[in-house]
Amino acid sequence: MFLKLKIKPKISYYISIFVSFIILCHFAYKGIIAYLIHRELYGGGFDTLVLLRASISGIMLLLILLFIQFIKIPDLKSHRTILRGVFIGWVSVFIILIFVNLSSIYFILLTAFVSSLSLLTLFSLEEQIKEEKNSLTEKEIYLLQQLAKKK
């Protein structure tokens, strides 16, 4: 597949952070509202719905922290492996949302967008890795020049 687009993995990570933050805010808000309603009706304690929404918010916070750490990695092959996992994760969320809650069209569209962006980034990264294999680093060029001068 010939892809002329060069998308850096950082862009995919930033978009994933943004979508994860949207999901975090949504479920944190819904969890707080559910907690307040449960406290008024039953006088305290935690409901299963409150704990589920809080755990989804916590998972999204951990994902955001992971994506921030992924941005710092310089190796392209590591990015390829990570982006495969990110793509599988977002596609899984997309498929689960379709089966579980088809009425949440905004989340379905967001996860579809992020998964397609990570797939495009993965294809672009494959091309960048091929180009990197065919090119020499500055140190290799210097060593070849030194070797040529000796002959």
N, C-alpha and C positions, 0 to 999 in steps of 0.2 A: 504494500500500500504506500503510495507516494503522498506524503503529507508535507506541504510546504510551510505549514504553521509551526512556529517554534514557541511553545508555551512552556514557561518555566514551572517547575514543581511548586515553587513558592506561591504562585497564583492559585493553584488548586488548594493548597493548604490554607491560604487566607480566606478563600470562599468557603471552605469547609468549616473554618473557625466561625465565620459569620453565620452560617446556617445553624451550626451547633449552638451558637449564642441565642439565636432566635428561638430554637426549640427549648433551650434552658429557660429563657425568660417566660415563655408560654406556660411550661409545666410548673415553674416556680409560682407564677401568678395563680394558676388553677389550683395548685396545692395549698397556697395560703388561703384562698377563698374557701376551699373545701374544709380546711382546718377550722376557720372561723365559723363556718356554718355548723360543723360537727360539735364545736365547743358550745355554741349557743343552744343547740338542740339537746345534746346529751351531757353537757356539763364538763367536758374535758376528755382527755385521752386522744389517741390517734386512731383514725379509721384506716382501713386497708387502702382506700383510694388516696388518702393523704400520703401514706407511706410510699405507695407506688409512684405518685407524681414527684415526691421528693427524691426518690431513688433515680428516676429518669433525669431529673435536674442534676443530680450528683454525677451521674454517668456522663452527661454532656459537659459538665465542668472538667472532668478528668480527660475527656476527649480533646477539649480545647487546650488543656495543658500539654497533652501529647502532640498535638499539631504544632504548638509553639516550639516544642523540642525538635520536631521533624524539620522545621525550617532551618535549623542550625547545621544540619548534616551537609557536608560538601560533596560527597561521593554520589555520582549519577546512578550507579548500580544499586546502591542502597535506596535511593529515591524510587527506583523502578520497583523494588520489592515492596516498599511501603505503599506506593500508589496502587499496586495490585490489591493489597489488603484494604486500602481505603475504598477502592472501587467495589470490591466484594461487599464491604460493610454497607455502603450507601445503597447498592442495588438490593441487598437484603432488606434494609429498612423500607425501600421503595415497594418491594413486592409484599412485605408484611402489611404495609399501610393500605395497599390495594385490597387485600383480603380482609383485613380487620375493620378498617374504617374508611370506606370509600367517600364519605361525606367531607373528609378533611382534605379537600382538593389542593389547598395551598401548600400543605406539607408534602403532598404527593408531587406537586410540581417542583417544589424546592429540592427534594431528594432526587428527582429525575434530572434536574439541571446539574446538581453537584456530581451525580454519578456519570453523566455524559461528559462533563468537564474533566473529571478525573480520567475517563477513558481517552479523551482527546490528548490530555497531558501525557498519558502513558504511551500513546502512539508517537507523540512528538519526542518523548524521552528515548524511545527506541532508536529513532533516527539520530538523535544527538549522541547516543552511545556508539552507534556505527561510525559517525563522523569522527568521534574522539579516538576510536581504534585506528582509523586511517591517518590520523595526523600525529605529528611528533611534538613533544613538549620542547620548551626552550632549552632545557638541560640536555635533552637528547640531541638537539640541533648543535648545541655548543660542543658536545663530545664528538659528534661526527665531524665537525669542522676541525677540531684538534687532531683527530685521527687522520684526516685528509692532509693536514699540514706535515705530518710526520712521514708520509709516504713520499 
